[in-house]
Amino acid sequence: MISLTIPYKQKCIIRMMNQRDALSFTKLLYSVYGKTYTYKDFYQPDKYINLINSKNVLCYGCFNEDNELIGHTALRYNKKDCSYYSFLSMKKWTKKHIDRDLEKKQWKAIINQLSSNASLLYQNTTTSHLLAQKYASTHLLSNPIGFIFNYTNRESYKSIKTSGRFMHSLIQITQLKKEQAKKVTLFDNWWTNWIKLCYSGMGFEIEVSNQNNSIKKELIIEKTYEDNKLEMVEYTLKGGVGNFFLPERTKTTLFKIPINNLKLFNKLTKLNFIPVGIKINLYKNDELVLQLLTKNEIKEIIKRADSIALYSTKAKQMLRLWIHLVLNSMH
């Protein structure tokens, strides 16, 4: 007779972090990243305590039966666009089996709570390995909507084997309120099918217009996000009449434009900007995200495409089609 041993599944509890958990967080950070985490301040417990006490920030910890912190996610609320943005997300992968069903059930309850004052939850997950994407997809019910290439190349993981020297980021989104469907109008050109793929699975009504929308407003450029640690800057463009000078380039330069503004799209693509994703907004037009990439950077991304780890079928399709379109545009 063959005897099968079913491994015991440890219970876990996900709860809000408090000041007494600061040392546990520091220990978790070291166990996952060693000393390579980009945001060095969080290696200091007092800096983490300041984060917990911050307005508009929620910090969740996952504890096992031994009261050991094995996972962490922080959410920053942006009242302007009624969304949460995930950061400081990490998980310690141990040999002990955790009750994943219980973990998912707790996250489902948290998502229901978050939906009372927000509709969307954004996450940037690494493409160096599959585990973070799988966790976001299965526990947070997230959907990939784009990439940020060359996100960072400084971080490494102590217990996870990674492939590739550069870490790109997969942009994912959780719809906290599924019933909020909307209609989106896209311009019609060679990138339209890729943009439609980014929207797939969201339940939105997508319309493609052959009309080149007439933009009469003056061109406005506004810096909307900056991260000095990642050397990343994001700008938002509106209007379209008039010329503009490109700001000084950083390692990662992102531009957001209205999803149906073909005039701005044509201007930016002539300046080596490439579509990389979408930004969904509830109270204004959605936006197309473009990234400034040199030909050498594009060639390097495509050369090392096999090292980009992607969990979902949709994300794999997005990358394949993106590479196809970029290669065609370079010929």
C-alpha positions in Angstrom: 0.0 0.0 0.0 1.3 3.4 -0.9 1.1 6.0 1.9 0.6 9.6 0.9 1.6 12.3 3.3 -0.4 15.5 2.9 1.7 18.4 4.1 0.2 20.5 6.9 -1.0 23.9 5.8 -0.2 26.7 8.2 -2.9 29.2 9.0 -2.1 32.8 8.4 -3.6 36.1 9.3 -3.5 39.3 7.3 -3.9 42.4 9.5 -3.0 46.1 9.7 0.6 46.8 10.8 1.3 48.8 13.8 4.4 50.4 15.4 5.3 47.2 17.3 5.7 45.5 14.0 8.5 47.8 12.7 11.4 45.4 13.6 9.5 42.5 12.0 9.2 44.5 8.8 12.9 45.3 8.8 13.7 41.6 9.3 11.4 40.7 6.4 13.0 43.3 4.2 16.5 41.9 4.8 15.3 38.3 4.3 13.8 39.1 0.9 16.2 41.7 -0.6 19.3 41.6 1.5 20.7 45.1 1.3 19.7 45.7 -2.3 16.2 47.3 -1.8 16.0 50.6 -3.7 14.4 52.6 -0.9 17.1 52.4 1.8 15.2 54.4 4.3 12.9 51.5 5.1 15.8 49.5 6.6 15.4 51.9 9.5 12.5 51.0 11.8 11.7 54.6 12.7 11.2 55.4 9.0 8.7 52.5 8.7 6.9 53.8 11.8 6.6 57.2 10.1 5.1 55.4 7.1 2.5 53.7 9.3 1.5 57.0 10.8 1.2 58.7 7.4 -2.1 59.9 6.1 -3.6 57.9 3.2 -1.3 54.9 3.7 -2.5 51.4 4.7 0.1 48.8 5.6 -1.0 45.1 5.7 1.1 42.3 7.1 0.7 38.5 6.6 1.7 36.6 9.7 2.1 32.8 10.1 1.1 30.7 13.1 4.4 31.5 14.8 3.5 35.2 14.5 6.3 35.7 12.0 5.8 38.3 9.4 6.1 36.6 6.0 4.4 39.1 3.7 3.7 42.8 3.4 1.8 45.2 1.2 1.4 49.0 1.6 -1.3 50.9 -0.2 -1.3 54.6 -0.8 -4.6 56.3 -1.5 -4.8 59.0 -4.1 -8.0 61.0 -3.6 -7.6 62.8 -6.9 -8.2 59.7 -9.0 -10.0 57.6 -6.3 -7.4 54.8 -6.5 -4.9 52.9 -4.4 -1.3 52.4 -5.4 0.6 49.4 -4.1 4.2 49.6 -2.9 6.5 47.9 -0.4 5.0 44.6 -1.5 7.1 41.5 -0.6 6.7 37.9 0.4 9.1 35.6 2.2 8.9 32.2 0.4 9.5 29.4 2.9 9.3 25.6 2.8 6.3 25.7 5.1 3.0 25.3 3.3 0.6 28.2 3.9 -3.2 27.8 3.5 -3.5 29.8 0.3 -7.3 29.5 0.3 -7.5 31.2 3.7 -5.0 33.9 2.5 -7.2 34.6 -0.7 -10.3 34.7 1.5 -8.8 37.4 3.7 -7.6 39.4 0.7 -11.1 39.2 -0.8 -12.5 40.8 2.4 -9.8 43.5 2.3 -10.7 44.3 -1.4 -14.3 44.6 -0.4 -13.3 47.1 2.3 -11.2 49.1 0.0 -14.0 49.4 -2.5 -15.9 51.6 -0.1 -13.8 54.6 -1.0 -11.9 53.6 -4.2 -12.5 51.9 -7.5 -9.0 50.9 -8.7 -5.8 49.4 -7.2 -2.6 49.7 -9.2 0.4 47.4 -8.7 3.9 47.4 -10.4 5.2 43.8 -10.2 8.7 42.6 -11.1 9.3 40.6 -14.3 12.5 39.1 -12.7 10.4 36.1 -11.5 6.8 34.9 -11.6 5.9 34.8 -7.9 4.9 38.4 -7.3 2.8 38.4 -10.5 1.1 35.1 -9.6 0.3 36.5 -6.1 -1.2 39.7 -7.5 -3.2 37.7 -10.1 -4.6 35.1 -7.7 -4.9 37.0 -4.5 -5.6 40.5 -5.7 -7.4 39.5 -8.9 -5.2 41.9 -10.9 -5.1 42.3 -14.7 -2.0 43.4 -16.7 -2.4 46.7 -18.5 1.2 47.6 -19.5 5.0 47.6 -18.8 7.7 49.9 -17.5 10.9 48.8 -19.1 14.3 49.1 -17.3 12.5 49.8 -14.0 15.5 49.1 -11.9 18.7 47.0 -12.1 19.9 47.3 -8.6 17.6 44.9 -6.6 18.2 41.2 -6.1 16.4 38.5 -4.1 18.0 36.2 -1.5 15.8 33.1 -1.9 14.5 33.4 -5.5 16.5 32.7 -8.6 16.0 35.4 -11.2 16.8 35.6 -14.9 18.1 38.6 -16.6 20.2 41.6 -15.5 17.4 44.2 -15.7 14.2 44.3 -13.9 11.2 45.5 -15.9 7.8 46.2 -14.3 4.5 44.8 -15.2 1.7 47.3 -14.6 -1.4 45.5 -13.1 -4.7 46.8 -11.9 -7.5 45.4 -9.7 -11.0 46.6 -10.3 -12.4 47.1 -6.8 -15.8 47.9 -8.2 -16.5 45.6 -11.1 -19.9 47.1 -11.9 -18.3 50.4 -13.0 -18.1 49.7 -16.8 -17.3 52.5 -19.2 -17.0 53.3 -22.9 -13.5 54.0 -24.3 -12.9 55.5 -27.8 -9.5 54.8 -29.4 -7.8 56.3 -32.4 -7.3 54.0 -35.4 -3.7 53.2 -36.3 -1.1 50.3 -36.1 -1.0 50.3 -32.3 -4.8 50.1 -31.8 -5.0 46.3 -31.5 -2.2 46.4 -28.8 -4.1 49.0 -26.8 -7.3 47.0 -27.1 -5.4 44.0 -25.8 -4.4 46.0 -22.7 -8.1 46.7 -22.1 -9.1 43.0 -22.5 -10.7 41.4 -19.5 -11.8 44.8 -18.0 -15.4 44.6 -19.2 -15.2 48.0 -20.9 -16.9 48.9 -24.2 -14.1 49.7 -26.7 -14.9 51.9 -29.8 -12.4 52.7 -32.6 -12.8 56.0 -34.4 -11.3 56.7 -37.9 -11.7 60.4 -37.3 -8.6 62.3 -36.5 -9.8 64.3 -33.6 -9.3 68.0 -33.9 -7.4 69.4 -31.0 -7.6 73.2 -30.7 -6.3 73.6 -27.1 -2.7 74.8 -26.4 -0.2 72.1 -25.6 0.3 71.7 -21.8 3.0 69.6 -20.2 2.9 68.9 -16.4 5.2 66.8 -14.3 2.9 64.5 -12.4 5.2 62.1 -10.7 8.9 61.9 -9.8 10.9 59.1 -8.1 14.6 60.1 -7.6 15.5 56.6 -6.2 14.3 54.9 -9.4 15.4 57.9 -11.6 11.9 58.0 -13.0 9.8 61.0 -14.1 6.2 61.0 -15.4 4.7 63.8 -17.4 1.1 64.4 -18.5 0.4 66.1 -21.8 -2.9 67.8 -22.8 -4.0 69.7 -25.8 -1.8 69.5 -28.9 -1.4 72.9 -30.6 2.2 74.2 -30.5 5.6 72.7 -30.1 7.3 71.6 -26.9 10.9 70.9 -25.8 11.6 67.5 -24.3 12.6 67.8 -20.6 16.0 66.5 -19.5 15.9 62.8 -19.8 16.1 60.5 -16.8 16.7 56.7 -16.7 12.9 56.2 -17.1 10.9 58.9 -18.7 7.1 58.4 -19.1 4.5 60.5 -20.9 0.8 60.2 -20.5 -1.6 61.5 -23.2 -5.4 61.3 -23.6 -6.1 57.8 -25.1 -7.8 59.3 -28.2 -5.3 62.1 -28.9 -3.8 61.0 -32.2 -2.0 64.4 -32.7 0.0 64.0 -29.5 0.6 60.3 -30.3 2.2 61.2 -33.6 4.3 63.9 -32.1 5.7 61.7 -29.4 6.4 58.6 -31.5 8.5 60.8 -33.8 10.6 61.6 -30.7 11.3 57.9 -29.8 8.4 57.5 -27.4 6.9 54.0 -27.5 3.4 53.0 -26.1 3.9 50.8 -23.1 0.5 50.8 -21.3 -2.7 52.5 -20.4 -3.9 54.5 -17.4 -7.5 54.0 -16.5 -9.3 57.0 -15.0 -12.8 57.2 -13.6 -13.6 60.9 -14.0 -11.8 61.8 -17.1 -10.5 60.2 -20.3 -8.2 57.3 -20.0 -4.6 57.9 -20.9 -2.0 56.1 -23.0 1.4 55.7 -21.4 4.5 56.1 -23.6 8.1 55.6 -22.6 11.2 57.3 -24.1 13.4 54.4 -25.3 16.5 54.6 -27.6 17.0 52.1 -30.4 19.8 50.5 -28.4 17.5 50.1 -25.3 14.8 48.6 -27.5 17.3 46.2 -29.1 18.5 45.1 -25.6 14.9 44.6 -24.4 14.1 42.4 -27.4 17.4 40.6 -27.2 16.7 39.6 -23.6 13.0 39.1 -24.0 13.2 35.4 -23.1 14.4 36.5 -19.6 11.2 38.5 -19.0 9.2 36.4 -16.7 5.4 36.8 -17.2 2.7 34.8 -15.4 -0.5 35.5 -17.3 -1.3 34.5 -20.9 -2.5 38.1 -21.5 0.8 39.6 -20.4 2.7 37.2 -22.7 0.5 38.2 -25.6 1.1 41.9 -24.8 4.8 41.5 -24.9 4.9 39.4 -28.1 2.7 41.9 -29.9 4.6 44.9 -28.5 7.9 43.4 -29.9 6.3 42.8 -33.3 5.0 46.4 -33.5 8.3 47.9 -32.4 10.3 45.8 -34.8 8.0 46.9 -37.7 8.3 50.5 -36.7 12.2 50.3 -36.7 12.3 49.1 -40.4 
